[in-house]
Amino acid sequence: MKSSIAIVSTDPMLTELIRSTTGTLPDVYSCVESLLESPALNQLSTLGVDLRTRDNTVISPGVAVDLRSRIPAHVRVTVFTAGGMPVEQARSAVLFADQEWDLLEDVPPTSRFLEPLAQASRPGLYSINATARNIITTFSTSYFHVLQRMKLIAQLSIPVLITGETGTGKSTTARYLHSWSDRAADPFMILACGAVPGELLESDLFGHTRGAFTSANQHRTGRLEAVANGSLLLDEVDLLQLEQQAKLLRAVETGEFEPVGSVETRKTKARFIFASNVDLLSAVSQQRFRTDLYYRINVFDLALPPLRERREDIPMLAVNCLDEASPQFGPKKLSVSLEFLNGLRGYAWPGNIRELKNRIVRAAILSPTGRLRLEDLGSEAPVLPTVHLGEVPTLRQDRRAWERASIERVLRDNRQNRTAAAKSLGISRATLYKKMNEYGVT
């Protein structure tokens, strides 16, 4: 009878190890592609994929996505590693793997290898072909809807308003819109409205002539002219003054503007993208933002979900952050485990992707071996109990997890001094003892 256990590996010792610990001789495939071509794929109950290869062959994200989409939902998929995963392996592993066995630490394997998945099925993996060479994947339904809307409008010239909390990726989203459009060969520029003093912002946006004001020693080309047929992102557009908003409204509606100090009308064919982390309708009601400008720039809105609402994507995003951070550390080889990556999903990340990036860098700096650990993230960013893929924590579960993590962190910071910890938490010692007992904190 055909075995329902399969492994992808070229290591005969791994095959024997599994046989000796499970009592079953697995089917062996030399590569993922050969497994995907096998009719036995749908008969599997357990699959192991060996990421250790003699020639450093890496499973491509495309093949990993194919495996994820074709493997039966009930099959537990384990990756075998040795000393953690470098970023190239982790990028693919987070797309299809349920758990990891580090063969330097977890030998002999435990019976978990044969256990069925705890959840009924894996969350769906969505892909969108942004361009011929650019495929974006997400486990988050809400973010996939955003990507679909982005693809729908990328080729259009209509204004787009991107909203979302600080750190959710508004600038990155704007870059995607530009790179997916037929303007991709033209410039993409960002004007951070909150970073430029009010008196200089008009000059930055519209340009100025020589002598337009005291320090205007020469002509300056503004971004509206310099961006040509490209895309211009006005970030934190809510911080524009009302007079500046009126001038911007004209440029958005007609493409016309005059440089500061000039009466010569010029035209722009730029695509306008706007971003804000505040409720612009509220700003309109408070007369801080022009009603006509709001309805002109909000032709199409993209509301980016905060990271806590797309927890399933956190491991993938963390790997991307690790990849970005790696060049900063030179010869130091950074690696991660699935336990580390999945553990990140238990924290709410109020600073969103920006905070995640900073924490990854911090962990890389503090890691003595280069293998990132949850404790290297810092006590002010408590990591909560792992949230499994496919699970959506209730409000009560989130609150309990937050309370337990806060208690553990404060106790640790106060060297287990419960009186000091209770004072730091703003509760009585009796309440602290009661909650420690409730959550099993020792």
Secondary structure, DSSP 8 states (H G I E B T S, - for coil): ---SEEEE-S-HHHHHHHHHHHS---EEESSHHHHHT-GGGGG-SEEEEE---TT-----HHHHHHHHHHS-TT-EEEEEESS-EEHHHHHHHHHH-SEEEETTTS-S--GGGGS--SSSS----EEEEEETTEEEEES-HHHHHHHHHHHHHTTS-S-EEEE-STTS-HHHHHHHHHHHSTTTTS-EEEEETTTS-HHHHHHHHHEE-TTSSTT--S-EE-HHHHTTTSEEEEETGGGS-HHHHHHHHHHHHHSEE--BT----EE---EEEEEESS-HHHHHHTTSS-HHHHHHHTTEEEE---GGG-GGGHHHHHHHHHHHHGGGGTT---EE-HHHHHHGGGS--TTHHHHHHHHHHHHHHH-SSSB--GGGG-TTS---S---TT----HHHHHHHHHHHHHHHHHHHTTT-HHHHHHHHTS-HHHHHHHHHHHT--
